[in-house]
Amino acid sequence: QVQLVESGGGLVQPGGSLRLSCAVFGSIFNSVAMGWFRQAPGKEREFVAAITWNSGNQYYADSVKGRFTISRDNAKNTVYLQMNSLKPEDTALYYCARHQAQWEISTRINEYAYWGQGTQVTVSS
């Protein structure tokens, strides 16, 4: 059974930083792309960042480019999202997800087959 477990969310002031982690269990990892998505109250889930299986390429939403960094450690089956210069509009439930296929990457939500339960990030003073 594939499980994705996120951690690292919390309450942070504007301009602060958080690092999210997502551990993957019961799944291949070294050959699949991983992504981070978020959903704010009353809004649709949206793409945040994605990384290829070998960390060769990273993709970001325009709204987080230059502030967020996605990375992964294949030895630990874990993907990370470093979030700096956080803004109130970054407040959302953050999800990690595993791409449905090996050796492919996408920013499309419907191409990610496995999801974590989400971790809440709140940016407020």
Secondary structure per residue as TSV (DSSP state, phi and psi in degrees):
chain	resnum	aa	ss	phi	psi
A	1	Q	-	360.0	127.6
A	2	V	-	-80.2	130.5
A	3	Q	E	-132.8	136.5
A	4	L	E	-121.0	126.1
A	5	V	E	-123.6	112.2
A	6	E	E	-89.9	154.3
A	7	S	E	-155.4	166.9
A	8	G	-	105.1	-4.5
A	9	G	-	-71.7	172.5
A	10	G	E	164.3	-168.4
A	11	L	E	-100.0	130.2
A	12	V	E	-142.1	149.5
A	13	Q	-	-77.7	155.3
A	14	P	T	-54.0	137.4
A	15	G	T	89.7	-9.7
A	16	G	-	-82.6	-175.9
A	17	S	-	-132.2	152.2
A	18	L	E	-143.8	153.6
A	19	R	E	-124.6	116.8
A	20	L	E	-91.4	146.2
A	21	S	E	-125.3	152.0
A	22	C	E	-141.4	112.8
A	23	A	E	-95.8	136.7
A	24	V	E	-112.6	130.1
A	25	F	E	-124.2	147.0
A	26	G	S	68.8	25.4
A	27	S	S	-145.3	155.0
A	28	I	-	-61.8	151.3
A	29	F	-	-136.5	-42.4
A	30	N	T	-66.7	-11.7
A	31	S	T	-120.8	12.6
A	32	V	E	-126.0	146.7
A	33	A	E	-76.3	151.1
A	34	M	E	-124.3	149.5
A	35	G	E	-137.0	159.8
A	36	W	E	-118.5	138.1
A	37	F	E	-133.6	165.6
A	38	R	E	-146.3	156.2
A	39	Q	E	-140.5	118.2
A	40	A	-	-91.4	157.3
A	41	P	T	-56.4	130.1
A	42	G	T	77.7	5.4
A	43	K	S	-122.6	162.8
A	44	E	-	-77.9	155.7
A	45	R	-	-65.2	138.9
A	46	E	E	-133.0	154.1
A	47	F	E	-69.7	140.0
A	48	V	E	-116.1	-55.0
A	49	A	E	-160.0	155.4
A	50	A	E	-146.4	154.6
A	51	I	E	-140.3	139.6
A	52	T	-	-72.5	167.7
A	53	W	T	-60.5	-29.2
A	54	N	T	-108.6	13.8
A	55	S	S	63.3	16.2
A	56	G	-	-71.6	-28.4
A	57	N	-	-139.6	142.8
A	58	Q	E	-127.9	147.5
A	59	Y	E	-129.8	143.2
A	60	Y	E	-135.9	148.4
A	61	A	-	-67.5	148.0
A	62	D	T	-58.1	-33.2
A	63	S	T	-68.5	-18.0
A	64	V	T	-117.9	-4.9
A	65	K	T	-59.0	132.1
A	66	G	T	87.7	-11.7
A	67	R	T	-115.2	-34.6
A	68	F	E	-107.7	148.6
A	69	T	E	-135.1	125.1
A	70	I	E	-97.6	140.8
A	71	S	E	-149.7	170.1
A	72	R	E	-148.6	155.7
A	73	D	E	-125.9	102.2
A	74	N	T	-68.5	-22.8
A	75	A	T	-70.5	-23.8
A	76	K	T	-109.3	3.1
A	77	N	T	50.7	45.9
A	78	T	E	-135.0	140.8
A	79	V	E	-119.6	147.3
A	80	Y	E	-125.0	157.1
A	81	L	E	-135.3	107.7
A	82	Q	E	-88.1	122.6
A	83	M	E	-117.9	117.1
A	84	N	-	-116.6	164.4
A	85	S	S	49.2	48.1
A	86	L	-	-66.0	145.7
A	87	K	-	-120.6	157.0
A	88	P	G	-55.1	-33.1
A	89	E	G	-72.0	-5.8
A	90	D	G	-83.7	-6.1
A	91	T	-	-60.7	124.0
A	92	A	E	-177.8	170.4
A	93	L	E	-88.7	122.9
A	94	Y	E	-102.2	130.9
A	95	Y	E	-119.3	141.1
A	96	C	E	-101.2	156.4
A	97	A	E	-150.4	150.9
A	98	R	E	-106.7	133.5
A	99	H	E	-61.7	150.5
A	100	Q	E	-71.0	-20.9
A	101	A	E	-130.7	154.8
A	102	Q	E	-75.0	149.6
A	103	W	T	61.7	24.8
A	104	E	-	-132.5	153.6
A	105	I	-	-140.5	150.7
A	106	S	-	-156.4	160.7
A	107	T	S	-102.1	2.4
A	108	R	-	-83.6	128.4
A	109	I	G	-58.3	-40.5
A	110	N	G	-74.1	-0.7
A	111	E	G	-98.9	4.9
A	112	Y	E	-107.0	121.6
A	113	A	E	-96.0	-24.7
A	114	Y	E	-124.8	136.8
A	115	W	E	-132.7	149.4
A	116	G	-	-83.9	-177.5
A	117	Q	-	-86.9	-11.9
A	118	G	-	95.9	150.7
A	119	T	E	-134.4	133.4
A	120	Q	E	-81.2	132.1
A	121	V	E	-119.7	123.2
A	122	T	E	-123.9	123.6
A	123	V	E	-112.6	110.4
A	124	S	-	-159.2	148.4
A	125	S	-	-95.4	360.0
